[in-house]
Amino acid sequence: MANRVLLGNRSTGGFGLYVSQDGDNVLDTTNALQFDSRMGASLIVQSFAQGIISGGNSATITHNLGYNPLFAVRWNTASQISGGVATRVFTPVQSTGEFVLMEDGGEEVESDGSIDFGITVGHTSTNAIGISNAFNADGDLDTLSIPDVYYAILIFHEEDFTGGFGL
């Protein structure tokens, strides 16, 4: 049976109260601790995922917790990746813009339409979270190249206290 609780000096953390996860030895585990008194508040990561979603599509991340857990999602497009590393990331957001392009002189409409951009995220059930690529264009922009969305998600053990918005 593993040592689960330590009140005192932990070689990798100093003095405090530490509780390891079931099956981990609190003295030498490198896994996340169940409790660490050095932290003001600790969120325990249940799982994580990353992937790519093409325009108009979505991904379902199944966690099988049976309740709506807290989550954090960040995303970007290929233009914000350099050498395999994200140079910019964004929180989930979706927005729509409309445009009208007038011909020279402003007499006639040359083109018009709308464009949606961003991602949407939410609980699809008490066992899954859905992430959708909301990039879309219509009107004279319907031939616009819709970017793939690169996402990363952390799912925590704690119940979602954000009303489904996540961190």
N, C-alpha and C positions, 0 to 999 in steps of 0.2 A: 504494500500500500504506500502510495506517494505521500510525502510531506506536503500538506495543502495550505497551512497557515503559519506565518512567521511574524512575530512581534519582536523587532530588534534590527540588527545590522545584516542586510542582504548584500552579498559581495558585489552584485551588479547594480545596486540602487541606494545603498546607504541605509540609515535608520528609518524605520516606518513600520506600518502594518501592511502585510501582503497576503493575498489569497490567490492561489493558482486555480486554473480550470481543472475539472475532474480528470484524473489520470496524469496530471503534470506535477512534477516535483517543484515546489515553490523556491527551493534553494538554487536550482540551476536551469529552469525552463527558459527558453527563448521565445515561447509563445506569449500572446497577450495574457495578462493577468486578469482574473475575475474582479479583483479589487486591489488598488494601489493607493495608499493614503497620501502619496506625494502629489497625486492628481486632484485638482479641484473637483472635477467631475470626469468620469471615465465612461466612454461608450465602448462597448464590446462589439467588435466586428464579427458578424455571423458568417458572411461570405462576401465575395467580390467578383466582378465580371467586367469584361471589356469586349468591344466588338465594333463592327462597322455596319451601318444601316444605309442602304441606298434610298434615293428620293421616293417619297410616298410609301415607304415600307416601315415596318416596326419590328422590334425584338421583344420577346417575353423572357424575363428572368424569373425562374421558379425558385422559391426559397423554402416552401413547404413548412412554414412556421405556424400556420393556422390563425394568424392575426396580422394586422397591418404594421410592419416594422418601420422604424425610422430608416431613411436612406439618404445618400448624398450622390448626386450625379454631376459630372463635368463632361463637356463635349467640345469638339472643334471640327474643322474640316482639314483636308490634306494641306491646304495652304498655310496652316498654323503648325505644321510638323516639319522639323528640320533634323536630319540625321537620326530619324526614328524617335525623336523626343518632341513632346508638345511644347511649343514656344508661347502659346496662348491657350487658355481654356475658358469656357463660359458656363454659367449656371443655366438650368433649363429656362428657356424663354421662347415665346412664339409671337411673331408680329406680322402684320400685313401692311404693305404699302401699295398705293395706287399711283399710276403715272399717266401723263398725257404729254406726248412729244409733238410740238407744233412744227409745221414746215416753216422755212425761212419767211419772215414777214408776219407770222402768226395768224394767217388767214384760215388755214385748214389743218385739221388734225392729221398728223403723219402716222402716229401709232398711239395706242393706249392699252391699258391692261392693269393687272395687279400681280404682286409677288408676295408669297408667304415665305418666311424664313424662321429657322430655329428648330427646337424640338419640344415635344410634350412628354411628360412623365407622370405616371400615376399608378396606384394600386388597381390591378384588374380583378383581383380576388384577394382573399386572405392568405393565399399561397403564391402570389406572383405579382410582379411589377412590370408594366409595359413602358417601353420607350419608343416614340415615333419620330421619324424624320419628317418634319413639317414643311420642308422646302417644296415649293410648288410655284408655277408661273402659268398665267393664262393671258388671253388676248394676244397681242403681237409679240409677247415674250414666251409663247408656248414652245418655242424651239430653244430656249435658254437651257444650257447644260446645268442640271440639278446636281449639287455636290453630295457626295457621300458624307455621312456624319460618323465621326469616330467618338465613341463614348466609353466612359469608365464609371462603374457604380460600386458603392460600398453599401452593404445592408447590415444594419446593426441589430442586436438582440432586443434593444429597447423598443417599446411601442411608439408609433408615430404620433408625436405631439404637435406636428405642424399642420394638421388637416390635409395631408397628402401632398404638400409642397416640397417636403424634404429639406435638407440642409444645403 
